[in-house]
Amino acid sequence: MKKNFLTIPLVILFVLTDFVVFAQPGDDDGSGGLEGNDPPPAPINTKLIWLAVIAIVYGFYSIKKYKKAI
């Protein structure tokens, strides 16, 4: 019980920190217009690589754990 009590808030903290750290700053002037100069899109290539690596590692871990249970 205590393990889950500490793990869940830490995971939520790391996930929310990722959004804050990689967010683009805004330059809203308060006019409310939707047209204008948009900032260039943020590259996501490096995040996709990390996502794939973590997914593969988790997949191997799950398969190993499942085979051990049988």
Distance bins in CASP14 RR format, pairs under 12 A and 6 or more apart:
PFRMAT RR
TARGET T0000
AUTHOR 0000-0000-0000
RMODE 2
METHOD distances of the structure
MODEL  1
1 7 0 0 0 0 0 1 0 0 0 0 0
1 8 0 0 0 0 0 1 0 0 0 0 0
2 8 0 0 0 0 0 1 0 0 0 0 0
3 9 0 0 0 0 0 1 0 0 0 0 0
3 10 0 0 0 0 0 1 0 0 0 0 0
4 10 0 0 0 0 0 1 0 0 0 0 0
4 11 0 0 0 0 0 1 0 0 0 0 0
6 12 0 0 0 0 0 1 0 0 0 0 0
6 13 0 0 0 0 0 1 0 0 0 0 0
7 13 0 0 0 0 0 1 0 0 0 0 0
7 14 0 0 0 0 0 1 0 0 0 0 0
8 14 0 0 0 0 0 1 0 0 0 0 0
8 15 0 0 0 0 0 1 0 0 0 0 0
9 15 0 0 0 0 0 1 0 0 0 0 0
9 16 0 0 0 0 0 1 0 0 0 0 0
10 16 0 0 0 0 0 1 0 0 0 0 0
10 17 0 0 0 0 0 1 0 0 0 0 0
11 17 0 0 0 0 0 1 0 0 0 0 0
11 18 0 0 0 0 0 1 0 0 0 0 0
12 18 0 0 0 0 0 1 0 0 0 0 0
12 19 0 0 0 0 0 1 0 0 0 0 0
13 19 0 0 0 0 0 1 0 0 0 0 0
13 20 0 0 0 0 0 1 0 0 0 0 0
13 21 0 0 0 0 0 1 0 0 0 0 0
14 20 0 0 0 0 0 1 0 0 0 0 0
14 21 0 0 0 0 0 1 0 0 0 0 0
15 21 0 0 0 0 0 1 0 0 0 0 0
15 22 0 0 0 0 0 1 0 0 0 0 0
16 22 0 0 0 0 0 1 0 0 0 0 0
16 23 0 0 0 0 0 1 0 0 0 0 0
17 23 0 0 0 0 0 1 0 0 0 0 0
18 47 0 0 0 0 1 0 0 0 0 0 0
18 50 0 0 0 0 0 1 0 0 0 0 0
18 51 0 0 0 0 0 1 0 0 0 0 0
19 42 0 0 0 0 0 1 0 0 0 0 0
19 47 0 0 0 0 0 1 0 0 0 0 0
21 42 0 0 0 0 0 1 0 0 0 0 0
21 47 0 0 0 0 0 1 0 0 0 0 0
22 42 1 0 0 1 0 0 0 0 0 0 0
22 43 0 0 0 0 0 1 0 0 0 0 0
22 44 0 0 0 0 1 0 0 0 0 0 0
22 46 0 0 0 0 1 0 0 0 0 0 0
22 47 1 0 0 1 0 0 0 0 0 0 0
22 50 0 0 0 0 0 1 0 0 0 0 0
23 39 0 0 0 0 0 1 0 0 0 0 0
23 42 0 0 0 0 1 0 0 0 0 0 0
24 38 0 0 0 0 0 1 0 0 0 0 0
24 39 1 0 1 0 0 0 0 0 0 0 0
24 40 0 0 0 0 1 0 0 0 0 0 0
24 41 0 0 0 0 1 0 0 0 0 0 0
24 42 1 0 1 0 0 0 0 0 0 0 0
24 43 0 0 0 0 0 1 0 0 0 0 0
25 39 0 0 0 0 1 0 0 0 0 0 0
25 42 0 0 0 0 0 1 0 0 0 0 0
26 37 0 0 0 0 0 1 0 0 0 0 0
26 38 0 0 0 0 0 1 0 0 0 0 0
26 39 1 0 0 1 0 0 0 0 0 0 0
27 36 0 0 0 0 0 1 0 0 0 0 0
27 37 0 0 0 0 1 0 0 0 0 0 0
27 38 0 0 0 0 0 1 0 0 0 0 0
27 39 1 0 0 1 0 0 0 0 0 0 0
28 34 0 0 0 0 0 1 0 0 0 0 0
28 36 0 0 0 0 0 1 0 0 0 0 0
28 39 0 0 0 0 0 1 0 0 0 0 0
29 36 0 0 0 0 0 1 0 0 0 0 0
29 37 0 0 0 0 0 1 0 0 0 0 0
43 49 0 0 0 0 0 1 0 0 0 0 0
44 50 0 0 0 0 0 1 0 0 0 0 0
44 51 0 0 0 0 1 0 0 0 0 0 0
45 51 0 0 0 0 0 1 0 0 0 0 0
45 52 0 0 0 0 0 1 0 0 0 0 0
46 52 0 0 0 0 0 1 0 0 0 0 0
46 53 0 0 0 0 0 1 0 0 0 0 0
47 53 0 0 0 0 0 1 0 0 0 0 0
47 54 0 0 0 0 0 1 0 0 0 0 0
48 54 0 0 0 0 0 1 0 0 0 0 0
48 55 0 0 0 0 0 1 0 0 0 0 0
49 55 0 0 0 0 0 1 0 0 0 0 0
49 56 0 0 0 0 0 1 0 0 0 0 0
50 56 0 0 0 0 0 1 0 0 0 0 0
50 57 0 0 0 0 0 1 0 0 0 0 0
51 57 0 0 0 0 0 1 0 0 0 0 0
51 58 0 0 0 0 0 1 0 0 0 0 0
52 58 0 0 0 0 0 1 0 0 0 0 0
52 59 0 0 0 0 0 1 0 0 0 0 0
53 59 0 0 0 0 0 1 0 0 0 0 0
53 60 0 0 0 0 0 1 0 0 0 0 0
54 60 0 0 0 0 0 1 0 0 0 0 0
54 61 0 0 0 0 0 1 0 0 0 0 0
55 61 0 0 0 0 0 1 0 0 0 0 0
55 62 0 0 0 0 0 1 0 0 0 0 0
56 62 0 0 0 0 0 1 0 0 0 0 0
56 63 0 0 0 0 0 1 0 0 0 0 0
57 63 0 0 0 0 0 1 0 0 0 0 0
57 64 0 0 0 0 0 1 0 0 0 0 0
58 64 0 0 0 0 0 1 0 0 0 0 0
58 65 0 0 0 0 0 1 0 0 0 0 0
59 65 0 0 0 0 1 0 0 0 0 0 0
59 66 0 0 0 0 1 0 0 0 0 0 0
59 67 0 0 0 0 0 1 0 0 0 0 0
60 66 0 0 0 0 0 1 0 0 0 0 0
60 67 0 0 0 0 0 1 0 0 0 0 0
61 67 0 0 0 0 0 1 0 0 0 0 0
61 68 0 0 0 0 0 1 0 0 0 0 0
62 68 0 0 0 0 0 1 0 0 0 0 0
62 69 0 0 0 0 0 1 0 0 0 0 0
63 69 0 0 0 0 0 1 0 0 0 0 0
63 70 0 0 0 0 0 1 0 0 0 0 0
64 70 0 0 0 0 0 1 0 0 0 0 0
END
